[in-house]
Amino acid sequence: MKLKITILSLLWLGSTIAYADSTSNTLNPSPLASTSKQPIRQQMPLAIMRAQVAGLISAMPLKTERLKQAAKYFNENKDDMAQAALDSAVIIQEQEQLLKLPDSASRQMQLNSITDELILLAHLIELDSKLEDERFPKANQYFKQAIQYNRNSGYLDQYAQFLQRNNQFQQAEAISTEAIENQRKKITSQSSNPEDLFSLVILLNHLAGTKEDLKKYDEAYLIYKEALNTTKQLIALDPAYFSRLAFVFDSLSQLLVVDNSYKTNVEKDYRKIIDSIHLLAKDKPKEYLPILSKLESDLAFIKNGR
């Protein structure tokens, strides 16, 4: 479950949250904390990690020559050259110079590009097995530098997922919580946009997964439930959201693997959404009956197989 959601984080969130509305990012300084050596988790295959970075690059607006060069080298499997193209000393110096200038749209766009460069560099460092135990502290340093002045929900989510992959669950919890708070502010301050709610669902799902890692199962369940309720709203707006958010149902049912005491509550949650889909299917059977069938099947599995 965690692996699948992590892939979604980079392939989808990178393009939709981090890059959908780059001009609205707020500057919110956060002090750099000291790094400690921690081993990179070995449960994620290298090929999947590379696929994540490839997806991130394909979604990222390559607005600087450094980004274009790094992307080119990465796609040619020349990772060392990709890292070299993103000279951290030069990037950070440019960031510091920009921060001294008056606020403007142009300045913000340049800061966003620098954030993209540092985040890509952090991912490349995480991939570099030659660095061994230095991978986590170096990648962590670049992630922190990237988000120090740019607290976009998508950027924060990428950092939180990195921390979760590396067993830094408490830090991941804090960063994920901030990402969700920022996304909620965006939703309340702007006109209703289903894609903003979609982003919120994924962020909630990530935080719930981290809560599970911390064995905070009650909190995880409540967050999954909120994600499920928001998913129900989105499906009512457009049935196509069901396939895009199927992982929410998987995550909620997977909670039973670690703690079966939630079985009754999960069954009730499924029944509520099934009842709501029943009503929708009366007017649009072609769109909603397949969804209904899948949910009924999942509920039967939960009742009989968990």
N, C-alpha and C positions, 0 to 999 in steps of 0.2 A: 504493500500500500504506500509506504513512505517513498519508495523509489518512483512509483508512477506519479505521485503528486509533485515530487521534486522536478521531474522532467517538465511537467506542466508549468511549474514556476518559471523556468527559464525560457521555454519555447513560446509560451503564451503571455505570461505576465510581462516579460521583457518588452514585448512589442506593444501590448495594450495599456499597461499601467505606466511603465517607465517612459514610453515614447509617444503616447497618444496625445499628451497635452503638456509638452515640455516647457511652454512659456509660462505655465501657472505654478511652477515649482517655487516653493518658499525657501528662503534662506534661514536656517535655524542652526547656529553653531553648536557643536557638541564636542567637548574636550576629548582628545585622543588619550585613551587609557593605555597602560603598558601592556605589551604582549608577552605571552608565555609560550614555551614550546609545547605543542600538543600534536600527537600523531594524527595524520589524515586517516579517516575511517576507510577501511579496505572493502566494505561491503558493496560499493558501487563500482562496476566494471569500468575500465578506462574508456572503452568504446562508447559507453553511455554518457560518460562525462564529456567526451569530445562532441557527441551529438548535441549535448546541452549548449556547449559553447558555439557550435555551428549554428544552432537555432537562434542563439542570442545575436550573433553577428548578422544573420539574415534579417533580423528585426530591427537592428540598431541603425539609426541614421548615420552613415559614414561621412560626416561633414568636415573632417580634417584629413590631411595627407597621412598623418600618423595612423589614424584608424583604417584608412584605405590600405596602407601598406601592411599593417598588422593582419587585417582580414585576408589579404592576398597571400601572405606567407602562411597563415594558419591553414587556409584551404589547400595549400601545396604541401602540407605536413612539415613545414619548416618552422616549428614552434620557437626555436631559439631566436630566429630572425624576427619572428612576430613580437617576441618580448623586447628585443633590441629596438624595434621600431617605436615602442612605447617607452621612451626614456623618462623614467620617473622623476629624475632630478629636474629636467627641463619642464615637464608637465606641472610639477608642484610649484616651481618658480613662476610659471605663467599664471597659475591659479592665484598665487599670492599677489601678483601684480594686478590682476583683474579685480580682486577684492578691494583694492585701494581706489578704484575708479567709482564715479557716481553710478547709482543704479540706473540701468537702462535695459531695453529689450535686447540690444546687441550684446551687452555684457552678460546678460543671463543666458543667451544662446551659447556664448563661448564657454561659460561655466558649465553648462549642460554637457557640452562636448568633452570637456576635461573630465567630468564625472564619468562619462561613457568610457573614456580612455583608461581611467584608473580601475574601473570595474572590470573591463576586459583584461587588463593586466593582472588583476587579482585572480581571475579565472585561469589565465594561462599559467600563473605561478602554481596554482593548486594542481594543475595537470602535470607539472614538471617533477617527475619522480627522481630526477638527479639531485634535487634539493633535499630529499629525504626529510629529516625533522625540521628543516628550515621552511618547508612549504607553508605550514599553518601560520607561523608568526609573520612571514613576509606577505602572504596573501591577505591576512587579517589587517596588516598595516595599511595596505592599499585600499581595502574596502572602507576602512575607517576614514582615510583621507578623502575618499570619493564622496561619502555621505556627510562629511563634516559640515558642509555648507549647502547640502541639497537633500532634503528629507522627503523626496518623492516616494510614494508608497511602493512603487515597483522597485526602486533602488533599495529601499529598506528591506523589502521582501527577499531580494536576491542575497543580501547580506545575512538575513535571518536563516535562510536555507543553507548557506555556507556554514554558519555556526552550528546548525542542527546536524549537518553531515559530519561535523568534527566534534560531536559530543559536547558542545558548549550550550547545553539546553537552557540554562537560566538566562544567558545572554540572548539566545535566540528568542526566548519567550518575551523579553523586554522589547526587543526590536520589532518583533511581529505585532505586539500590542500597539506600539507607536504607529506602525504602518496602517493598522486598522483604524486607529483614531484619526489619522490624516485622511483616510479614505472616507470615513463617515463625515468629516467636515466638508469634503468635496461634494458629497451627495447632498448635504443639507444646504450648501451655499449656492448650488447651481440648479438649473432645471432638471427634472427627473430624466435620467439617462439609463436605460436598462444595462448598458455595458459597464457603467459605474457600479451597479449592483452586482453584476457578474464578477467584477474584480473583487468586490467585497467578499463574495462567497468563497473565492479561492483563498483570499487572505485568511478568512475565518478557518477554513479547512487546514491551512498550514499551522495556524496557532494551536488548533485542537490537537494536531499530531504532535506538536512539541509538548503540550500538556500531558499527552499520553507518555511520552518519553520521561517526563518528570513524575509519572505515576499519579498525576492529579486528575483522576478519572472523572470525578464529579464535574470539575470545571470543563474538561474535554467534552463530556456529554452535552452540557449546556451550550457550548460553542457550536458543536455539530448540529444541535437542534436549531439554533439560530440560522446556521447555514442552510439547513433543510427548509425552514420556513421561507427564507429569502428565495431559495430555488423554486419553491411552490409559486411564489409571486411571478417569477420570471417565466415559468412554464405556462402560466395563465396568459401572459402577454404574448408569448411565442413558443409553440411546442418544440421548435428547433433547439431551444435551450436544454431540453432533456438530455440529448446526446452529448452536449458540451459539458454538462454538469453531472453526468452519471457517477463520477467518482465520489460525489457527496454521499450518495446512497451506499456506495461500497465502504466508505470510511465509517459511516455510522454503524453498519452491520459488522465491520471488522472490530469495532470496539468490543463486541461480544466475545471475541477470541481471547482478549486479555481479562475481561470481567463480564461473566455471563449474568450478573445480577441486574444488568440494564435491559435484559431481554423483554420484560413486560412493557417497559417504557418505549423501547424501540418499536415493538409491535404496534403500540398505540400511535406512535408518530407516523408509521407507515400507513396505518388505517386512515388517519386524518387526511393525509395527502391523497390517498386512493379515493376517498369520498369526494374530495374537491375535484379530482380528475374525472370522476363519474359525471359530475354536473357539466363539466366542459365538454365531455364526449357526447352529450345529448345534442349539442348544437354543431359540433365538429367531430363526428365519429372517425372520419378518415385520419385526422391528425392526432386524436387523443386515444383511440382504442389500442393502438400498438403500445403506447406508453402505459396504459392501464394494465395490459396483459403482462408487460415486463414487471411492473411493480407487484402485481398479484403473485407472480412467480417468485419474486424475491422474498415476499412476505411468507409464502409457504415454505421456502427454504429456511428462513429464520426460525419459523415455528418448529420445523421438523429436523433441521440439520444442525442447529446450534445447541 
